[in-house]
Amino acid sequence: MTRKLFGTDGVRGRANSDPMTAEMALRLGAAAGRYFRRDGRNGHRVVIGKDTRLSGYMLENALTAGLTSTGMNVLLLGPVPTPAVGYLTRSMRADLGIMISASHNPADDNGIKFFGPDGFKLSDEAETEIETIVAGQIRPADPANIGRAKRIDDGRGRYVEYAKTTFSATKRLDGLKVVVDCAHGAAYRAAPDVLYELGAELVLIGVEPNGRNINDGVGSTHPEACAQAVLDHRADLGICLDGDADRLMLVDEKGRVADGDQLMALLAGRWADQDRLRGGALVATVMSNLGLERFMQARGLRLERTAVGDRYVVERMREGGFNLGGEQSGHIVMTDYATTGDGLIAGLQFLAAMLDTGRSASDLLTQFEPVPQMLKNVRFAAGTTPLSADGVKTAIAEGEARLSGTGRVLIRKSGTEPLIRVMAEAEDEALLRDVVETIVAAVQKGA
């Protein structure tokens, strides 16, 4: 069966438009309930978290109705980070976890992500089976077996306490001033709570959600606000989370933004020195900079690349027994601590490195010299397939030939938005710019 609902990170779309409607959320909930109640037993449980989008109320209620209609008992967590859902699914012995969030997307979008009982995102096979159930007749539970719904008031607190356990009990953040940008999103209370309780002096931005302002000029996709706050307050570090807090960008004391590649290089090197880096490898996607690959090779370590999407990073980590991976965009996956990317815990690991080494953020975030990289997004209209146009194919082939041996071209369709992502790397920046702009022009014509 060809997947129509599920993309690279669950089901996502514009709120109140197909597929992100209350009706579809109800059917998804019912289908997921039926999938997890295949054994016919009662008492199955699901935890549901959400970010701060206005549409989260609608989707939460619809999912709850669908799940309880097929006999699932629902535990409602309220606004919590995506990694908290993964953690609480496992710690509360639930059969299923659901996060309602469109991550870094604008407020008008939303999404639904599913986690299995082990706290990891569901496999492609499980999602495909749920999609098949959605498309058919969903058998409801008998009246006596309808599920219950209950709000869990301390879900955030449980996650806060767990996050602190990933930071050494002998260390405190006293004397460090940290700007925390929560993107008006799911971590707007959890992240400040953790860092405050560990002793940091905090400057907070993006902590006043109103249902409409998530990711609006703040957060990991807009780190400029955090960078300015770092300079204004002479802070030691800025931590920029996205709307569901499963990714981060770091800002050093000079106001410079570092992406996930630099943080992964730091962690890989530290963990290798501590004999903690399983398999001697870091798992990253095809988007990570060539400079990161060269850094790993110089250390006698490996960089394993996957398709774009943190789920594919995690799948490769689990297959190979690796414990560190992530994406340039700031998803940092540390399976010693979490089952998915966790921006807050990744930030804590960086702060621990600052304390251990006594070095500044700017020093620690310059692990390698990146190869010049350019990424441009081209929006395309529904129903069009620009990558199949002859002109686009020709432009890509010519660009690859021009960079052969000195760089690379990567063209892909976004799994979460109607965008074609055009990326290239090369030492010659003028050549790089010309190759990217030529391909972008061809894609725009084909779109």
C-alpha positions as CSV (number, residue, x, y, z in Angstrom):
1,M,0.0,0.0,0.0
2,T,1.3,3.5,-0.9
3,R,1.4,5.7,2.2
4,K,-0.8,8.8,1.8
5,L,-1.3,10.0,5.4
6,F,2.1,9.4,7.0
7,G,5.2,11.3,6.0
8,T,8.7,11.2,7.5
9,D,7.4,12.4,10.9
10,G,3.9,11.3,11.4
11,V,0.9,13.0,9.9
12,R,1.2,16.7,9.3
13,G,-0.7,19.5,7.5
14,R,-2.5,22.8,7.8
15,A,-5.0,22.7,10.8
16,N,-8.6,22.2,9.7
17,S,-7.6,21.1,6.3
18,D,-7.1,17.6,5.1
19,P,-5.5,15.5,6.6
20,M,-5.3,17.6,9.8
21,T,-9.0,17.8,10.6
22,A,-10.9,16.7,13.6
23,E,-12.6,14.0,11.6
24,M,-9.3,12.5,10.5
25,A,-7.8,12.8,14.0
26,L,-10.8,10.8,15.3
27,R,-10.3,8.1,12.6
28,L,-6.5,8.0,13.3
29,G,-7.2,7.6,17.0
30,A,-9.7,4.9,16.4
31,A,-7.4,3.1,14.0
32,A,-4.5,3.3,16.4
33,G,-6.7,2.0,19.1
34,R,-7.8,-0.9,17.0
35,Y,-4.2,-1.7,16.0
36,F,-3.0,-1.8,19.6
37,R,-6.1,-3.8,20.7
38,R,-5.6,-6.6,18.2
39,D,-5.2,-9.0,21.2
40,G,-8.8,-8.2,22.3
41,R,-7.7,-7.3,25.8
42,N,-9.0,-4.4,27.8
43,G,-6.8,-2.0,29.8
44,H,-4.5,-0.7,27.0
45,R,-3.3,2.8,27.7
46,V,-2.1,5.7,25.5
47,V,-0.5,9.0,26.6
48,I,-1.1,12.1,24.6
49,G,1.0,15.3,24.8
50,K,0.8,18.4,22.7
51,D,2.6,21.7,22.0
52,T,0.9,25.1,22.4
53,R,-0.9,25.5,19.1
54,L,-4.5,26.5,19.3
55,S,-5.5,23.6,17.1
56,G,-4.0,21.2,19.7
57,Y,-7.2,21.4,21.7
58,M,-9.3,20.2,18.7
59,L,-7.0,17.4,17.8
60,E,-6.5,16.2,21.4
61,N,-10.3,15.9,21.9
62,A,-10.8,14.2,18.5
63,L,-8.0,11.7,19.1
64,T,-9.3,11.0,22.6
65,A,-12.8,10.3,21.2
66,G,-11.4,7.9,18.6
67,L,-9.1,6.1,21.0
68,T,-11.7,5.6,23.7
69,S,-14.3,4.5,21.1
70,T,-12.1,1.4,20.4
71,G,-11.4,0.7,24.1
72,M,-8.1,2.5,24.8
73,N,-7.7,4.4,28.1
74,V,-6.2,7.9,27.5
75,L,-3.8,9.8,29.8
76,L,-3.6,13.5,28.8
77,L,-0.3,15.2,29.6
78,G,-1.1,18.7,28.3
79,P,1.8,20.8,26.8
80,V,5.1,18.8,27.1
81,P,8.1,18.3,24.8
82,T,8.0,15.5,22.3
83,P,10.9,13.7,24.1
84,A,8.8,13.8,27.2
85,V,6.1,11.8,25.4
86,G,8.7,9.2,24.4
87,Y,9.9,9.0,28.0
88,L,6.5,8.9,29.7
89,T,5.1,6.3,27.2
90,R,7.8,3.9,28.5
91,S,7.9,4.9,32.1
92,M,4.1,4.8,32.5
93,R,4.0,1.4,30.8
94,A,1.6,2.7,28.1
95,D,1.0,0.8,24.8
96,L,1.1,3.9,22.7
97,G,2.3,7.5,22.9
98,I,1.0,10.4,20.8
99,M,2.4,13.9,20.3
100,I,0.3,16.6,18.7
101,S,2.8,19.0,17.1
102,A,4.1,20.3,13.9
103,S,7.5,20.9,15.4
104,H,9.2,23.9,13.9
105,N,6.3,24.7,11.4
106,P,4.1,27.8,11.7
107,A,1.2,28.0,14.1
108,D,-1.4,27.2,11.4
109,D,0.1,23.8,10.9
110,N,-0.1,20.8,13.2
111,G,0.8,17.1,13.2
112,I,0.3,13.8,15.0
113,K,3.3,11.6,15.9
114,F,3.0,8.1,17.3
115,F,5.4,6.3,19.7
116,G,5.4,2.6,20.5
117,P,5.5,1.1,24.0
118,D,9.3,1.2,24.0
119,G,9.2,5.0,23.6
120,F,10.5,5.0,20.0
121,K,8.6,6.3,17.1
122,L,6.5,3.7,15.3
123,S,8.0,1.9,12.4
124,D,7.0,2.5,8.8
125,E,5.3,-0.9,8.8
126,A,3.2,-0.1,11.9
127,E,2.2,3.3,10.4
128,T,1.3,1.7,7.1
129,E,-1.0,-0.8,8.9
130,I,-2.7,2.0,10.9
131,E,-3.2,3.8,7.6
132,T,-4.8,0.7,6.2
133,I,-7.2,0.5,9.1
134,V,-8.1,4.2,8.7
135,A,-9.1,3.5,5.1
136,G,-11.5,0.7,6.1
137,Q,-14.3,0.1,8.5
138,I,-13.2,0.6,12.0
139,R,-15.0,-1.6,14.5
140,P,-15.8,0.2,17.7
141,A,-15.6,-1.4,21.1
142,D,-18.6,-2.9,22.9
143,P,-20.3,-0.4,25.2
144,A,-18.9,-2.1,28.3
145,N,-15.4,-1.8,26.9
146,I,-15.3,1.9,25.9
147,G,-12.1,3.5,27.3
148,R,-11.7,6.2,29.9
149,A,-9.8,9.5,29.7
150,K,-7.8,11.1,32.5
151,R,-5.7,14.2,32.8
152,I,-2.2,13.6,34.3
153,D,-1.2,16.8,36.2
154,D,2.4,15.9,36.9
155,G,3.6,14.7,33.5
156,R,5.8,17.8,33.0
157,G,7.2,17.4,36.5
158,R,8.1,13.8,35.9
159,Y,10.0,14.8,32.7
160,V,11.8,17.7,34.5
161,E,13.0,15.4,37.2
162,Y,14.2,12.8,34.6
163,A,16.0,15.5,32.6
164,K,18.0,16.6,35.6
165,T,19.2,13.0,36.2
166,T,21.1,13.2,32.8
167,F,23.3,16.0,34.4
168,S,25.8,15.0,37.0
169,A,24.5,15.3,40.5
170,T,27.9,16.7,41.6
171,K,27.7,19.6,39.2
172,R,25.8,22.9,39.3
173,L,25.3,25.7,36.8
174,D,26.0,28.5,39.3
175,G,27.7,31.5,37.7
176,L,26.5,30.7,34.2
177,K,24.1,33.0,32.5
178,V,22.0,31.2,29.9
179,V,19.5,32.7,27.5
180,V,16.7,30.1,26.9
181,D,14.4,30.5,23.9
182,C,11.5,28.1,24.1
183,A,9.8,29.3,20.8
184,H,6.5,29.9,22.7
185,G,6.3,26.1,22.5
186,A,6.0,22.9,24.4
187,A,9.0,23.4,26.7
188,Y,8.1,26.9,27.8
189,R,7.9,25.7,31.4
190,A,9.9,22.5,31.5
191,A,13.2,24.0,30.1
192,P,13.3,27.0,32.5
193,D,12.4,24.7,35.4
194,V,15.3,22.3,34.7
195,L,18.0,25.0,34.2
196,Y,16.8,27.1,37.1
197,E,16.8,24.1,39.5
198,L,20.4,23.3,38.3
199,G,21.5,26.8,39.3
200,A,21.8,28.8,36.1
201,E,21.0,32.5,35.8
202,L,18.3,32.6,33.1
203,V,17.2,35.1,30.5
204,L,13.9,33.8,29.1
205,I,12.4,34.5,25.7
206,G,9.6,32.6,23.8
207,V,7.9,31.6,27.1
208,E,4.5,33.4,26.6
209,P,2.5,31.1,24.2
210,N,-0.9,32.3,23.1
211,G,-1.8,29.5,20.7
212,R,-0.8,31.6,17.7
213,N,2.8,32.6,18.3
214,I,4.7,29.3,18.3
215,N,7.9,29.6,16.3
216,D,7.0,33.2,15.3
217,G,10.3,35.0,15.1
218,V,11.8,32.9,17.9
219,G,13.1,29.4,18.5
220,S,15.7,27.2,16.6
221,T,14.5,28.3,13.2
222,H,14.8,32.0,14.2
223,P,17.8,32.2,16.5
224,E,18.4,35.9,15.8
225,A,16.3,36.9,18.8
226,C,18.3,34.6,21.1
227,A,21.6,35.8,19.7
228,Q,20.7,39.4,20.3
229,A,19.6,38.5,23.9
230,V,23.0,36.8,24.5
231,L,24.8,40.0,23.5
232,D,22.5,42.3,25.3
233,H,22.7,40.4,28.6
234,R,26.4,39.3,28.2
235,A,25.3,35.7,28.6
236,D,27.6,32.7,28.4
237,L,25.3,30.6,26.1
238,G,22.0,30.7,24.3
239,I,19.8,27.6,23.9
240,C,17.2,27.9,21.2
241,L,14.5,25.1,21.2
242,D,11.9,24.5,18.5
243,G,8.1,24.3,19.0
244,D,8.2,20.7,20.4
245,A,11.7,20.9,21.9
246,D,13.1,17.9,20.1
247,R,15.8,20.1,18.5
248,L,18.0,23.0,19.4
249,M,20.5,25.5,18.1
250,L,23.2,26.9,20.3
251,V,24.4,30.5,20.4
252,D,27.9,31.2,21.8
253,E,28.8,34.2,24.0
254,K,29.7,36.2,20.8
255,G,26.2,35.8,19.4
256,R,27.2,33.3,16.8
257,V,24.8,30.5,16.0
258,A,26.1,26.9,15.8
259,D,24.1,24.1,14.1
260,G,23.8,20.5,15.1
261,D,26.9,19.4,13.2
262,Q,29.2,21.3,15.6
263,L,27.5,19.9,18.7
264,M,27.5,16.3,17.3
265,A,31.3,16.7,16.6
266,L,31.9,17.9,20.2
267,L,29.8,15.1,21.7
268,A,31.3,12.4,19.5
269,G,34.9,13.5,20.4
270,R,34.1,13.7,24.1
271,W,32.3,10.3,24.1
272,A,35.1,8.7,22.2
273,D,37.7,10.0,24.7
274,Q,35.5,8.6,27.5
275,D,35.1,5.3,25.7
276,R,31.4,5.9,25.5
277,L,30.9,6.2,21.8
278,R,29.4,2.8,20.8
279,G,30.7,1.4,17.5
280,G,33.1,4.3,17.1
281,A,30.5,6.0,14.9
282,L,28.2,9.0,14.7
283,V,24.9,8.6,12.7
284,A,23.9,11.7,10.8
285,T,21.9,12.4,7.6
286,V,23.0,13.3,4.1
287,M,22.5,17.0,5.0
288,S,25.4,17.0,7.5
289,N,28.5,19.0,6.4
290,L,31.5,17.4,4.7
291,G,33.6,19.1,7.4
292,L,31.9,16.9,10.0
293,E,32.8,13.8,8.0
294,R,36.4,14.9,7.8
295,F,36.5,15.6,11.5
296,M,35.3,12.1,12.3
297,Q,37.8,10.5,9.9
298,A,40.7,12.5,11.5
299,R,39.7,11.1,14.9
300,G,39.6,7.5,13.5
301,L,35.8,7.5,13.8
302,R,33.1,6.9,11.3
303,L,30.2,9.0,10.1
304,E,27.2,6.9,9.1
305,R,24.8,8.7,6.8
306,T,21.0,8.2,6.5
307,A,18.1,9.7,4.6
308,V,16.8,13.0,6.1
309,G,14.6,12.6,9.1
310,D,15.4,11.8,12.7
311,R,13.4,8.6,12.5
312,Y,15.9,7.2,10.0
313,V,18.8,8.3,12.2
314,V,17.2,6.4,15.1
315,E,16.5,3.3,13.0
316,R,20.2,3.2,11.9
317,M,21.3,3.7,15.5
318,R,19.2,0.8,16.7
319,E,20.3,-1.4,13.8
320,G,24.0,-0.8,14.4
321,G,24.0,-0.5,18.2
322,F,25.1,3.2,18.0
323,N,24.2,5.6,20.8
324,L,24.8,9.1,19.2
325,G,23.3,10.6,16.1
326,G,21.3,13.5,14.8
327,E,20.7,16.1,12.2
328,Q,22.4,19.4,11.2
329,S,19.0,21.0,11.9
330,G,19.5,20.4,15.6
331,H,17.9,17.0,16.4
332,I,20.5,15.4,18.7
333,V,19.6,11.7,19.5
334,M,21.4,10.2,22.5
335,T,19.9,6.8,23.2
336,D,21.7,6.6,26.5
337,Y,19.2,9.3,27.6
338,A,16.2,9.5,25.2
339,T,14.4,7.6,22.5
340,T,14.2,10.7,20.2
341,G,15.8,14.0,19.7
342,D,15.8,16.0,22.9
343,G,16.9,19.7,22.7
344,L,16.9,20.3,26.4
345,I,19.0,17.2,27.3
346,A,21.4,18.0,24.4
347,G,21.8,21.5,25.9
348,L,22.6,20.0,29.3
349,Q,25.3,17.9,27.7
350,F,26.9,21.0,26.2
351,L,26.7,22.8,29.5
352,A,28.4,19.9,31.2
353,A,31.2,20.1,28.6
354,M,31.6,23.8,29.4
355,L,31.9,23.0,33.1
356,D,34.3,20.0,32.6
357,T,36.7,21.9,30.3
358,G,36.4,25.4,31.6
359,R,36.2,26.5,27.9
360,S,33.9,29.1,26.4
361,A,30.9,28.2,24.2
362,S,32.6,29.8,21.2
363,D,35.7,27.6,21.7
364,L,33.7,24.4,22.1
365,L,31.4,25.1,19.1
366,T,34.3,25.4,16.7
367,Q,35.1,21.7,16.3
368,F,35.8,21.8,12.6
369,E,35.9,24.2,9.6
370,P,32.7,23.6,7.6
371,V,32.8,23.2,3.9
372,P,30.8,26.1,2.3
373,Q,27.3,24.9,2.0
374,M,24.2,26.5,0.5
375,L,20.6,25.4,1.0
376,K,17.6,27.0,-0.7
377,N,13.9,25.9,-0.5
378,V,11.6,26.1,-3.4
379,R,7.8,25.9,-2.7
380,F,5.7,24.1,-5.3
381,A,2.0,23.9,-6.0
382,A,-0.1,20.9,-5.0
383,G,-0.3,18.4,-7.8
384,T,3.0,19.4,-9.5
385,T,6.1,17.2,-9.6
386,P,8.9,19.5,-10.4
387,L,11.7,17.0,-9.9
388,S,10.4,14.9,-12.8
389,A,10.7,17.8,-15.3
390,D,13.4,17.3,-17.9
391,G,14.8,20.8,-17.4
392,V,15.3,20.1,-13.7
393,K,16.9,16.7,-14.3
394,T,19.3,18.3,-16.7
395,A,20.2,21.1,-14.3
396,I,20.9,18.6,-11.5
397,A,23.1,16.4,-13.7
398,E,25.1,19.4,-14.9
399,G,25.5,20.7,-11.4
400,E,26.7,17.3,-10.2
401,A,29.2,17.2,-13.1
402,R,30.6,20.6,-12.2
403,L,31.1,19.7,-8.6
404,S,32.4,16.2,-9.2
405,G,35.4,15.5,-7.0
406,T,35.2,18.9,-5.2
407,G,31.8,18.9,-3.7
408,R,28.3,17.4,-3.8
409,V,24.7,18.2,-4.8
410,L,21.7,17.0,-2.8
411,I,18.1,17.6,-4.1
412,R,15.2,16.3,-2.1
413,K,11.5,16.8,-1.5
414,S,10.6,17.8,2.0
415,G,8.7,15.1,4.0
416,T,6.7,17.7,6.0
417,E,6.1,20.7,3.7
418,P,5.5,21.3,-0.1
419,L,9.1,22.3,-0.6
420,I,12.0,21.1,-2.8
421,R,15.3,21.5,-0.9
422,V,18.3,22.3,-3.0
423,M,21.6,21.9,-1.2
424,A,25.2,21.8,-2.4
425,E,28.7,21.9,-0.9
426,A,31.9,23.0,-2.5
427,E,35.2,24.7,-1.5
428,D,34.7,27.2,-4.4
429,E,31.9,29.5,-3.1
430,A,31.3,31.2,-6.5
431,L,30.9,27.9,-8.2
432,L,28.7,26.7,-5.3
433,R,26.4,29.7,-5.6
434,D,26.1,29.4,-9.4
435,V,25.2,25.7,-9.2
436,V,22.6,26.2,-6.6
437,E,21.0,29.2,-8.3
438,T,20.9,27.4,-11.6
439,I,19.1,24.4,-10.1
440,V,16.7,26.6,-8.1
441,A,15.7,28.5,-11.3
442,A,15.0,25.2,-13.1
443,V,12.9,23.9,-10.2
444,Q,11.0,27.2,-10.0
445,K,10.2,26.9,-13.7
446,G,9.1,23.2,-13.2
447,A,7.0,24.1,-10.2
